[in-house]
């Protein structure tokens, strides 16, 4: 419609107001607290007749935005007549706002706008011209082909010459300043390019020259370390474009993505320059600058690649600081490879699960803070705490400004260094600020101010004088009455009255006293023996509780690490305390039942681990015995073909195999008793290696797995036999000589022993070459074709093995 509507650019944060319609004038009213920009758009969309424009200004509302008072006004003008419209006519309201100076945000820079950009966020408006995309593309092209392209080569050449790039920060800021000026349409607040150029509008040249941390990282870390960046062809341009533009918004990430191939080169570079404690010092002149270590570059390659890859259809989205958002569940850690693991508070080692999964990605919901220092998992990973003050460094893990999408100082927030420079500030509300600006009239000191210091002494003196006067008045008024009263209650009159009275009638009870509550008779006194027994019972219970606590303080498992290890100091006191409690028959007294159960569990775990270590030590020599024949007493004479030799050979193998079976039973018992999992896994691998060395398994002990998982062995003391009549198999006990039925089910799967061959053994080199092996079944290696990752070994036997 014809006419115009002009708004003065606000210099303050957006007011939270709501636009409401009035009969003559559209006003900004009610307390719904919508933004001032929304109110302006609501008013500007209202229809108006041709020829109507701004005519006069009327103050409507005074609202407070945070700490700043903002005044709003409306104007209506008739272009044709120059007079205001009549009642009930639709009119357009222009909203203006002014920022009352003098109050500073304690966490922001002092600028004309809140974000320190040329205009505030709510003022920017994209211009929908035909060339808006072309202008934005030109801005990007200037950045890509300018400083971003030639600066890396200049940094390398200056480093090789032993010089520094002193104008780096100036050129870096000049690049973004030129991009800002070219993006704005006629100086703003309109801008070209929509969201692909919107992140460039928050730039401030003055703050960039002094405080922008991304500029500091680029010029004081990336530039001196540019010789260490050695990417594949084409990746250096992609890396530089991503660091300059691609990381700043999702729209720019689609245009300047970071591929998986190039991310590997970027992360290798970060590993060289960002690791504060490298295994091998970086070979470069003057070493790595401290700036590379201060600003938290992701130096672990696997983590880094997950941070920076921005290829399409990638899950999750680009997030260089995932630890700032803790997990959704309590006691659940997410590792960098995407795996989820639950934490056991009673098992400290469960916190170290992410060491094998590329370290921690996010913390649990009940431990939401990831600390800056790496004091966990052997000083290799960041700790998770419930609050920042619980961290040893008292600081939360920082997000690297070189990878953040929106660095805080780009939107007006103070950097940590700038906050220290500003020093301590006092935050005042609006009323206090107004009072400081108001000129007060000096008045004379009144009487109350003059006696203010002496007031406590005056009050105390008045109270003492009043109390004395009250006592004197009471004594004078009640003197005669007191003499009469004392004469009747004490003295000779009272004694004579008592003498004349009948003592029985006066002092005898009128009725026998009754016990209204029906108390029972007191119990008899306890004997000294009962008291002593109670003391000894309490002493035995206390000793049991102390012994159980001492045992569990040592650990729940992992109590015996090798065969023949000395018994722990807590074992004997615990055993003695449990024996004394049972001997005195106080198992059910107090919490003794629970303490006995805990003590039994601890001792059961200790004995199971001790038996496991002993069985493993006894069975380990079988690695050199199983599958090998015993040595003949005299060289050159037949031995294995004789009855004595066969009996000796069988006894030799049976003894070795018996120790293997004892190891298997010890492993099962240790699992059931809660022994440490690492010990069980270690001895289970020994058992598998021992079984794999046996060329022939006993036929009378082999059965098929009930679930179809191959061959299994019957438990010790059980053998399989065939019926002479039907030929069906049955199982009998070798100790009791009791046979089972023909239709009886085999023992449960948990009781059967696994005999699968260890697939981690190397492959036989001769069998791989010729498909034959001269050693045959005595060969310790696998007769299989090697798979990727398998080792190959030559089959070499000792001379006594050949015999």
Secondary structure, 3 states (H helix, E strand, C coil): CCCCCCCCCCCCCCCECEEECCCCCCEEECCCCCEHHHHHHHHHCCCCCCCEEEEEEEEEEEEEECCEEEEEEEEEEECCCCCCCCCCCCCCCCCECCCCCCCCCCCECCCCCCCCCCCCCCCCEECCCCCHHHHHHHHHHHHHHCHHHHHHHHHHHHHHCCCCCCCHHHHHHHHHHHHHHHHECCCCCEECCCHHHHHHHHCCHHHHHHCCHHHHHHHHHHCCCHHHCCCCCCHHHHHHHHHHCHHHCHHHHHHCCCCHHHHHHHHHHHHHHHCCCCCCCCCCCCCCCCHHHHCCCCCCHHHHHHHHCCCCCCCCCCCCCHHHCCCCCCCEEEECCCCEEECCCCCHHHHHHHHHHCCEEECCCCCCEEECCCCECCCCECCEECCHHHCCCCCECCCCCCCCCCCHHHHCECCHHHHHHHCCCCCCCHHHHHHHHCCCCCCCCCHHHHCCCCHHHHHHHHHHHHHHHHHHHHHHHHHHHHHHHHHHHCCHHHHHHHHHCCHHHHHCCCCCCCCCCCCCCCCCCCCHHHHHHHHHHHHHHHHHHHHHHHHHHHCCCCCCCCCCCCCCHHHHHHHHHHHHHHHCCCCCCCCHHHHHHHHHHHHHHHHHHHHHHHHHHHHHHHHHCCCCCCCCCCCCCCCCCCHHHHHHHHHHHHHHHHHHHHHHHHHHHHHHCCCCHHHHHHHHHHHHHHHHCCCCCCHHHEEECCCCCCEEECCCCEEEEECCCCCCEEEEECCCCCECCCCCCCCCHHHCEECCCCCCCCEEHHHHHHCCCCCHHHCCCECCCCCCCCCEECCCCCHHHHC
